[in-house]
Amino acid sequence: MSGRDRYNEPLRLKERILHFDVAELKKAAAAAVTKDVAGVQSFHKVAGGGFNGVFELTIDGLQPIARLPYPSTYPKHFSVASEVATMDLIRS
């Protein structure tokens, strides 16, 4: 399946519209790497998959990634928890 032949694609795309406050995301990302939000040099979308929007920031030379689940992704907690558990397993 190419992704272009999905059933009711316009509705599926509409379900993935992600509304968020960019300024607040920048603040949260800066805080996560213990930097000041004034150090944010860039912010751009890296990818959009079936479940998440992925954004990259550059903050004082660091490049944190923000992954935001689409509104249609359920249950949000378990989708993220599963990925965290997988990364923990790989690290161990």
Secondary structure, 3 states (H helix, E strand, C coil): CCCCCCCCHHHHHHHCCCCCCHHHHHHHHHHHCCCCHHHEEEEEEEEECCCEEEEEEEECCECCEEEEECCCCCCHHHHHHHHHHHHHHHHC
